[in-house]
Amino acid sequence: MVAPGEILAEGRYLSGENTHREGERVYSSRVGVVEIVGDRLGVIPLKGPYIPHVGDVVVGRVVDIAMSGWIVDIDAPYPALLPASETFGHRGPRGRVDLSRIFNIGDLVVSEVLAFDRTRDPLITAKGPGLGKIASARIIQLSPTKVPRLIGRKGSMISLLKKGTGANIIVGQNGIVLVSGKSPDSENAAIRAIRMVEREAHTRGLTDRIQAMLRTRIRGE
Amino acid sequence: MNRQEEPVELINENGLRIDGRRLDEFRPIKMKVGVLDKADGSAYVEQGKNRILIAVYGPREAHPKHIALPHRAVLRCRYHMAPFSTPERKSPAPSRREQELSKVIREALEPAVLSEYYPRTTIDLFIEVLQSDGGTRCAGITGASLALADAGIPMRGLVAATAVGKIAGQIALDLSDAEDKQGEADMPVAIMPKSNVVTLIQMDGGLTHEEFERGFDIAVKTCHTIHEQQKAVLKERYLAIKEEVEGKSESTKGEEE
């Protein structure tokens, strides 16, 4: 584990994510766990803001309706723009379309980041499989830096959670997670497991512990 | 109503100060991060009788919009003393002194923050002094850099601060309120211990050239000591969880280096 400003290496190393270089030395820029891939040094942060990346699935809340789209709060430092053309149910010129009938203020929308480069606000789309308005689900929020751990390598962790609890889980890269199950019990189990992943994200052998926890739950019932 | 400070001996015959410290001894610091749930980052600092709470929000959308910069995040800082933080009630309105401290604290931290990562946003820093006993700006800076790191804001390094001064003709480290008021000089110093860059230096009163050199060296050394503690505090919470779930032997191995 490292804190900001701690030296990671000196010499011929590449400075990766969340590190910075000063001369020959590579330093950590954030609190996190050091990761070495080849000769590239990176730091996996433990807490921090969500920065959109193209292709990310995010869960956002509609905060405003503009002329031809919506402003969506995706819990990033920048508000996202969802143009009306990026939704279903808005086909062709039928005169004025009341945008609030598609998404109203306060609605939760699962969407994908179309474009973002920090000089302009992110553009998102709600057109695509699995995207669109959410009618009902339990909403939980965790640090966006822990999302990769919740998903796991090639989705191993999240599929384990889905299988183990029977609940449907939608993970937004921005740290907002939607859980919906057939029974409150399965939802609660899923939420407890997600909270455990969040708390222990920086430890080893987490998948095994989650598996063990889910198994004892099933046996207990 | 104006209470007159009782005349006291700043240094007794044994060479100890009012609170029993030696001249080159600073008040022990207690630090904690993540104390506020709603803030993106937070810290709490106790040093002597000082009690300071720090909250960081951001990077977030800049409001009002016109303060946003196209190439970097704007750091905003508010240093404020609670009305109950001093023996005499302090008006809650920001005083001239607090405005100045807000500015110098901001400038002490700005070189450490990699603000170009988040253009068009603001990072808001709130330093709330709950109880004060001299040296709150230094403890505030020390804690604020922890709160920024806790918020996950990329930084070149942490900032540590302490003060040196002159009491009863002698150089002393980390003056308390009484020592500051009755002493001859007070000089807060903040540095980035990683690169030994001075980010804040002020002086109230007068020091000779030699006294300045000597005092400055002591302050820098102390900042390095504080810096070691800061790093430990940032990791503490995570290492505790790691130890709990992984078992002791492994986590101590991981801590090496």
Interface residues (C-beta under 8 A of the other chain):
Chain A: M1 A3 P4 G5 E6 I7 N18 H20 E22 Y27 S29 R30 V31 P45 L46 K47 G48 P49 I51 P77 Y78 P79 R118 T119 S143 T145 R199 E200 H202 T203 R204 G205 R209
Chain B: D40 G41 G58 P59 R60 E61 P70 A112 L114 Y118 P119 R120 T121 A149 D150 A151 G152 I153 P154 M155 R156 G157 L158 M192 P193 K194 S195 Q230 K231 L234 K235 Y238 L239 I241 K242 V245 E246 E250 G254 E255
